[in-house]
Amino acid sequence: MTTVQVFDPAMCCSTGVCGPQVDPHLATFESDLRWLGTQGAQVTRYNLGQEPGAFAENDVVRTVLQSGGEEALPVILVDGRLRWTGQYPTRDELAAAAAAVPAAQACCVPTEQASGRC
């Protein structure tokens, strides 16, 4: 099973998808992570504001933070290996990294794919 760990900057909640003005990029990324979980990946998110110990305990994340500061967040590991820093990947990028089903084939039922609503 592929594991994906997301080390987010300090946010108001665990996903950043809360409050009166939700960042659409964070909402999309949360949806993409949930989709990845349905494909068999184990996904865990850590929020710097709520779980700083997870950042300090992980050697890779600690090294990234020491060299790049909080601007390097998010840090995303796949199977313990550094894959992204400072940006959230797309669903296709997550799928490729996790060797999951390509997003274009798994995001919709066939009628939605035909209509282009994926």
Helices and strands as residue ranges (DSSP letters): E 3-8, H 24-38, E 42-47, H 52-57, H 59-68, G 69-72, E 75-78, E 81-85, H 91-98, H 103-106, H 110-115
